[in-house]
């Protein structure tokens, strides 16, 4: 940080990129207030032009109307997130301005240069201390907690970077604002005075928050989506990408993951999303019920909205703001799910800023450092041991919008080098109204082996084997479909038609899942039972076909419709229907039942 505020003059304007001379002691990533309207910007390059010191600033607001020679002021601080009680349920823009507060102040059309405190500085929170005077603490230790929402207990932490210290005073249980001192600590060898601690922390968004060590990602993030949980699971602390062209269902998939994943806290970043899609999120989330607690989903959610009609430079900041807030709740010991929709819009913002800086372009005009920026973002996810010794995680899931659904473009390819789960959305599936339109032939998860033990112990010993058999059927179906396209379905022997029938049941009765219905969420136990009965029916079809039962007779059985209706059945109704189907398959599919001696 700089020692004092500096001023300079605008010498050049190129869209969101502004060059300023005269701020000789400014530092990289320092925040600058630009022009008469005090637009918010960030220094992204420092250079020398003759005798002039030039600071290049990316401005996070519309720069129309800015003029050369207008004054700019360096604040001495980097772009930072304000962290503390009150983040949950909030809706921010890309630089953490609370949008509802700005709307109350200015109406629906927000003027440039407008700012508002990210957190309510006047609201009182009931603080419950967790330590006593004289206790030994360190950076990351919990001093107390605040009931932030009905679902989240907000842990007040000693700021990272503090070494061994002793609590010299701690506030009594009572209500305090986030700026009031709730503790004083004596930090040995760092400060010659007792350091006051409040409930608020300021953290530079581009700097990862520290932790003790990374842990193996061996516990799944349960999403309630059958295609994800059963076939292509993601671990808590895992990283995943959802690439797909327009209309394939990226945003709905992200919404489903945000709504139903078993993370404690959700951070949803709408980065360059269309305004109508983000409006749907803002409208839906306050009314959605969390399946794990029965409370409103918004009681554990932070929303960051930076839509496509907002200034392009703020898109880049929104991603870093989201991951910083996620790290903050991770440090409290929580599992956090971060949704970024979409990282392609973020990459496009990088490309535009890079072009304005006249940097040498890489592939398709993206900057040469695109791969490292993508990797830096996803590397901040993970399952870790916090500084306080608790186990917690950030699971980062980014949507990608490749033009024309071309997965060979740079953003998709560079993301694939970093992530371990690839959920590929398919145009043909979307056009055939198969949703979620995740291609089971192109997608993969590298967490399957590390999660196998958990599925074996927590779900069923034969879960992993069942998944492999179902996946093999779907792959065999693809091979048979190519033959069918050449010579027609009638040329196939009945033994292979049985494979097609079983694969069809997996696709339609298991993989299809309507996000706008009661089938929006499916428990892991129910997923296992549904797949088990489909595979059992396939096994029986093969067995009875060998005994002489025609396939046509088996596919006309009423039990097929009952298996298909399992996804719409719940609790006791599901159990009864499952038992009925299982009993029929086990005991009623004898040759004599079909009139065969």
Secondary structure by P-SEA (a helix, b strand, c coil): cccbbbbbbbccccccbbbbcccccccccccccccccbbbbbbcbbbbcccbbbbbbbbccccccccccbbbbbccccccccccccccccccccccccaaaaaaacccccccccccccccccccccccccccccccccccccccccccccccccccccccccccccccccccccccccccccbbbbbccccccbbbbccbbbbccccccccccccccccccccccccccccccccccbbbbbbbcccccaaaaaaaaaccccccbbbbbbccccaaaaaaaaacccccccccccccccccbbbbbbcccccccaaaaaaaaaaaaaaaaaaaccbbbbbbccaaaaaaaaaaaaaaacccccccccccaaaaaaaaaaaaccccccccccccbbbbbbbbbcccccccccaaaaaaacccccccccaaaaaaccccccccccccccccccaaaaaacccccaaaaaaaaaaaaaaaaaaaaaaaaacccccccaaaaaaaaaaaaaaccccccccccccccccaaaaaaaaaaaaaaaaaaaaaaaacccaaaaaacaaaaaaaacccccaaaaaaaaaaaaaaaaccccccccccc
